[in-house]
Amino acid sequence: KKTILLTSHYMHEVELLSDRIAFMNKGKILDGGGVKEVLSKHFSTYNLIVVLKEIKNKSYLNNLGFKVNGRKITREIFSGEDIDEILLSLTSKYKIVDLKLDRPTLEDYFVQKARGGKD
Protein backbone atom coordinates (compact mmCIF):
# COMPACT_ATOMS: atom_id res chain seq x y z
CA LYS A 1 0.00 0.00 0.00
CA LYS A 2 2.61 2.46 -1.17
CA THR A 3 2.45 5.06 -3.89
CA ILE A 4 5.51 5.78 -5.98
CA LEU A 5 5.56 8.54 -8.56
CA LEU A 6 7.57 7.53 -11.63
CA THR A 7 8.13 9.91 -14.50
CA SER A 8 9.49 8.42 -17.68
CA HIS A 9 9.45 8.49 -21.44
CA TYR A 10 10.23 4.75 -21.48
CA MET A 11 6.75 3.42 -21.98
CA HIS A 12 7.73 -0.25 -21.85
CA GLU A 13 9.12 0.36 -18.36
CA VAL A 14 5.99 2.27 -17.35
CA GLU A 15 3.78 -0.52 -18.68
CA LEU A 16 5.66 -3.15 -16.64
CA LEU A 17 5.92 -1.21 -13.37
CA SER A 18 2.68 0.72 -13.09
CA ASP A 19 -0.83 -0.09 -11.93
CA ARG A 20 -2.16 3.34 -12.86
CA ILE A 21 -0.76 5.89 -15.29
CA ALA A 22 -1.30 9.51 -16.28
CA PHE A 23 -0.14 11.32 -19.40
CA MET A 24 0.73 14.94 -18.79
CA ASN A 25 1.55 17.89 -21.03
CA LYS A 26 2.55 21.31 -19.71
CA GLY A 27 1.42 20.40 -16.19
CA LYS A 28 -2.03 19.18 -17.20
CA ILE A 29 -3.19 15.57 -17.09
CA LEU A 30 -4.36 14.59 -20.58
CA ASP A 31 -5.33 11.00 -19.88
CA GLY A 32 -5.07 8.42 -17.15
CA GLY A 33 -6.23 5.19 -15.58
CA GLY A 34 -5.09 1.59 -15.62
CA VAL A 35 -2.76 0.57 -18.44
CA LYS A 36 -5.33 -1.75 -20.05
CA GLU A 37 -8.08 0.84 -19.57
CA VAL A 38 -6.08 3.57 -21.33
CA LEU A 39 -5.11 1.26 -24.20
CA SER A 40 -8.64 -0.07 -24.76
CA LYS A 41 -9.99 3.49 -24.71
CA HIS A 42 -7.74 4.49 -27.62
CA PHE A 43 -7.18 1.28 -29.56
CA SER A 44 -10.28 -0.74 -30.39
CA THR A 45 -8.51 -3.45 -32.42
CA TYR A 46 -5.41 -5.62 -32.45
CA ASN A 47 -4.04 -8.27 -34.79
CA LEU A 48 -4.05 -12.04 -34.49
CA ILE A 49 -1.22 -13.64 -36.48
CA VAL A 50 -1.22 -17.43 -36.88
CA VAL A 51 1.07 -19.81 -38.74
CA LEU A 52 -0.64 -23.04 -39.76
CA LYS A 53 0.98 -26.38 -40.58
CA GLU A 54 -0.81 -26.36 -43.93
CA ILE A 55 -3.63 -24.52 -45.69
CA LYS A 56 -6.42 -26.83 -46.86
CA ASN A 57 -9.44 -24.62 -47.37
CA LYS A 58 -8.64 -20.97 -48.07
CA SER A 59 -12.30 -19.96 -48.39
CA TYR A 60 -13.03 -21.29 -44.86
CA LEU A 61 -10.29 -19.01 -43.50
CA ASN A 62 -11.59 -16.07 -45.54
CA ASN A 63 -15.08 -16.66 -44.12
CA LEU A 64 -13.58 -16.45 -40.62
CA GLY A 65 -12.15 -13.06 -41.59
CA PHE A 66 -8.53 -14.12 -42.10
CA LYS A 67 -6.19 -12.87 -44.80
CA VAL A 68 -4.03 -15.70 -46.11
CA ASN A 69 -0.37 -15.29 -47.04
CA GLY A 70 1.23 -18.69 -47.51
CA ARG A 71 0.83 -20.58 -44.24
CA LYS A 72 0.56 -17.31 -42.29
CA ILE A 73 -2.93 -15.95 -41.65
CA THR A 74 -3.87 -12.64 -40.05
CA ARG A 75 -7.09 -11.20 -38.70
CA GLU A 76 -8.08 -7.96 -37.03
CA ILE A 77 -9.69 -8.59 -33.64
CA PHE A 78 -12.07 -6.04 -32.14
CA SER A 79 -12.15 -5.29 -28.41
CA GLY A 80 -14.71 -7.51 -26.76
CA GLU A 81 -14.61 -10.08 -29.56
CA ASP A 82 -14.37 -13.68 -28.32
CA ILE A 83 -10.91 -14.88 -29.33
CA ASP A 84 -11.64 -18.36 -27.87
CA GLU A 85 -14.35 -18.84 -30.47
CA ILE A 86 -12.03 -17.82 -33.29
CA LEU A 87 -9.26 -20.15 -32.11
CA LEU A 88 -11.72 -23.03 -31.65
CA SER A 89 -12.88 -22.56 -35.24
CA LEU A 90 -9.26 -22.74 -36.36
CA THR A 91 -8.18 -25.70 -34.25
CA SER A 92 -11.19 -27.73 -35.38
CA LYS A 93 -9.73 -27.83 -38.92
CA TYR A 94 -6.06 -26.80 -38.71
CA LYS A 95 -2.87 -27.45 -36.75
CA ILE A 96 -1.46 -24.20 -35.35
CA VAL A 97 2.33 -23.98 -35.51
CA ASP A 98 2.71 -20.45 -34.09
CA LEU A 99 0.44 -17.74 -32.72
CA LYS A 100 0.99 -14.08 -31.89
CA LEU A 101 -1.28 -11.34 -30.61
CA ASP A 102 -0.03 -7.97 -31.82
CA ARG A 103 -1.60 -5.52 -29.38
CA PRO A 104 -0.94 -1.78 -29.21
CA THR A 105 1.39 -0.71 -26.39
CA LEU A 106 1.75 2.43 -24.32
CA GLU A 107 4.67 3.26 -26.62
CA ASP A 108 2.24 3.30 -29.57
CA TYR A 109 -0.08 5.62 -27.65
CA PHE A 110 2.79 7.85 -26.50
CA VAL A 111 4.11 8.22 -30.06
CA GLN A 112 0.59 8.97 -31.34
CA LYS A 113 0.18 11.71 -28.72
CA ALA A 114 3.69 13.10 -29.25
CA ARG A 115 2.91 13.50 -32.97
CA GLY A 116 -0.25 15.39 -32.09
CA GLY A 117 -2.52 12.53 -33.16
CA LYS A 118 -6.16 12.41 -32.22
CA ASP A 119 -7.98 9.34 -30.92
C-alpha positions in Angstrom: 0.0 0.0 0.0 2.6 2.5 -1.2 2.4 5.1 -3.9 5.5 5.8 -6.0 5.6 8.5 -8.6 7.6 7.5 -11.6 8.1 9.9 -14.5 9.5 8.4 -17.7 9.4 8.5 -21.4 10.2 4.8 -21.5 6.7 3.4 -22.0 7.7 -0.3 -21.8 9.1 0.4 -18.4 6.0 2.3 -17.3 3.8 -0.5 -18.7 5.7 -3.2 -16.6 5.9 -1.2 -13.4 2.7 0.7 -13.1 -0.8 -0.1 -11.9 -2.2 3.3 -12.9 -0.8 5.9 -15.3 -1.3 9.5 -16.3 -0.1 11.3 -19.4 0.7 14.9 -18.8 1.6 17.9 -21.0 2.6 21.3 -19.7 1.4 20.4 -16.2 -2.0 19.2 -17.2 -3.2 15.6 -17.1 -4.4 14.6 -20.6 -5.3 11.0 -19.9 -5.1 8.4 -17.1 -6.2 5.2 -15.6 -5.1 1.6 -15.6 -2.8 0.6 -18.4 -5.3 -1.8 -20.1 -8.1 0.8 -19.6 -6.1 3.6 -21.3 -5.1 1.3 -24.2 -8.6 -0.1 -24.8 -10.0 3.5 -24.7 -7.7 4.5 -27.6 -7.2 1.3 -29.6 -10.3 -0.7 -30.4 -8.5 -3.4 -32.4 -5.4 -5.6 -32.4 -4.0 -8.3 -34.8 -4.0 -12.0 -34.5 -1.2 -13.6 -36.5 -1.2 -17.4 -36.9 1.1 -19.8 -38.7 -0.6 -23.0 -39.8 1.0 -26.4 -40.6 -0.8 -26.4 -43.9 -3.6 -24.5 -45.7 -6.4 -26.8 -46.9 -9.4 -24.6 -47.4 -8.6 -21.0 -48.1 -12.3 -20.0 -48.4 -13.0 -21.3 -44.9 -10.3 -19.0 -43.5 -11.6 -16.1 -45.5 -15.1 -16.7 -44.1 -13.6 -16.5 -40.6 -12.1 -13.1 -41.6 -8.5 -14.1 -42.1 -6.2 -12.9 -44.8 -4.0 -15.7 -46.1 -0.4 -15.3 -47.0 1.2 -18.7 -47.5 0.8 -20.6 -44.2 0.6 -17.3 -42.3 -2.9 -16.0 -41.7 -3.9 -12.6 -40.0 -7.1 -11.2 -38.7 -8.1 -8.0 -37.0 -9.7 -8.6 -33.6 -12.1 -6.0 -32.1 -12.1 -5.3 -28.4 -14.7 -7.5 -26.8 -14.6 -10.1 -29.6 -14.4 -13.7 -28.3 -10.9 -14.9 -29.3 -11.6 -18.4 -27.9 -14.4 -18.8 -30.5 -12.0 -17.8 -33.3 -9.3 -20.2 -32.1 -11.7 -23.0 -31.7 -12.9 -22.6 -35.2 -9.3 -22.7 -36.4 -8.2 -25.7 -34.2 -11.2 -27.7 -35.4 -9.7 -27.8 -38.9 -6.1 -26.8 -38.7 -2.9 -27.4 -36.8 -1.5 -24.2 -35.3 2.3 -24.0 -35.5 2.7 -20.4 -34.1 0.4 -17.7 -32.7 1.0 -14.1 -31.9 -1.3 -11.3 -30.6 0.0 -8.0 -31.8 -1.6 -5.5 -29.4 -0.9 -1.8 -29.2 1.4 -0.7 -26.4 1.8 2.4 -24.3 4.7 3.3 -26.6 2.2 3.3 -29.6 -0.1 5.6 -27.7 2.8 7.9 -26.5 4.1 8.2 -30.1 0.6 9.0 -31.3 0.2 11.7 -28.7 3.7 13.1 -29.3 2.9 13.5 -33.0 -0.3 15.4 -32.1 -2.5 12.5 -33.2 -6.2 12.4 -32.2 -8.0 9.3 -30.9 
